[in-house]
Amino acid sequence: MPPLSKWMVRFALVYLALGFTFGALILWNKGVPLHPALWLLVPVHVEFLLVGWLVQFVFGVAFWILPRLSPGPKYGRAALAWLAFGLLNAGAMAAALARLPGAPPALGLAGRLAEAASALLFAAYAWPRIRGVMKPAAKLS
């Protein structure tokens, strides 16, 4: 497994653990009220599980498992994928923190823009590896 995939999967598992922890606290608070402020963790819980865990895990596995093109470097333009990794994590944290009280509204927009840029960068990285597989077959007639 390449180093970037290892880092993405590790970070994804950290987000999974944090998301489950926040979810457990919210669920516990629903049955046995601990503190009303725990309900403010719902958007953070969702952000960590959907973007931090799921998207990052998909990126990490895709980086590892997509077919490699024979000419050129083994993993193509890996710098794009590394940048996508950084932007995804910065965006997930910014978008999660923006939902907490007292956070500036621009933080949420910056987080979403970073996540979108991350998706575009990873797509730009992965597209040549996908396009090489999708070449049409020769006509039989």
N, C-alpha and C positions, 0 to 999 in steps of 0.2 A: 504494500500500500504506500503511495507516495506521501511525503511529509505534509503537503497541504490537505490531503484527505484525512490524515490522522488529526490534524489540528481542527478541521471543520467538524469531524465526528466528536472529538473531545469537547469542543465548545457546545455542540448540539446537546451532548449529554449533561453538561452543566446547566444549560437552559432548561432541559427536561426536569432535572432535579429541583431547580428553583421554581419552575412552573407547577410541579406537583406539590411542592411544599406550600406555595401560596394557595393552591387549590384546596389542599387539606385544611389550611387555616380558615379559609372562607367557608368550607363545608362544616367544620367544627363550629364556627361562629353562627352558622345557620341553626344548628341543633342546640348548642349551649352558648348563648351569647357571651362573648368575651369582651369585645369592644366594637362600637359601631364603625370606627374608622377602618376596620378590616375589610369592609365592603369596597373601599377605595382600591383594593388590590385586584379587583376583578379585571380591569383592563390590562394591568401589568401581567396577570396570570395568562390572559388570552394572547397577549403580544409575545410573551416568552415561549409559549407552546406552539403557536402558529408560525411565527417568523423565526424566533431564536432556535427552536428545536427542529420543526418540520422542514422549513426551507433550507436551513443550514445543513441538515442531514442529507437532503436531496442533492444539494450542491456538492457536498463531500463525496457522496457515492458516485455521482455523475462524473466528477473529475477523475475518479479512479477507474470507472468501468466503461466509459464511452470508448468506442474503438479508436485506436491510435492510427494516425496516418503514417505510412512507411517513410515518405521523404520528410526531412526536417527533424526538429527536436521531438523527443518522445512524447511530451505533453503539450506541444504547440506553444502558444503565447501564454505561458503560465503566469506572467506578471499581471495579466488581466484578471485571472482567477484570484490571485492574492489580493489585488485591490478590491475585488468584489467581496472577498472574505472580510476585509477591514471595514468596508462601507456597510455591509450587512450587520455586523456587530455594533458599529457606532449608531446606525439607524435604529436597530432594535432597542438599544439602551435609551436613545434620545426619545423615541416614540413612547416607550414605557414610562420614562420619567416625566414626560410632558403631561401625562394623565394624572399625576399626583398634584395635590393642592399647592398653590404658590408657584407653579412652574410657568415660565413664559410661554404664551401660545405659539410663538415662532419655533420653539423647540420641537413641537409635534410635526410641524411642516418640514423642518430640517430633517427630522428622523425619517419621515415618509419619502422625502426626496432622496435621501441616502439609500434607503431600501430599494427604491425604483432604479436608481443608478447602479446599484449592485446587481439587480436582476438583468439590466441591459448589458453590463460588462460581462457577466457570466454567460449570457446568451451570445455575445460577440466572441467570447473565448470558445464556447462549445460548438458554435455553428459549423466551422470548418470540419470538425470531427464528425458531425452528423451528416453534412452534405456529402462527404466522401463515401458514405454508405448508401446514400439515397440516389446514386447515379442510375439512370434508366437502363434497363437490360436491352441488349441488341435485339432487333426484330428477327423473327424466325423465318419470315417469308422472303 
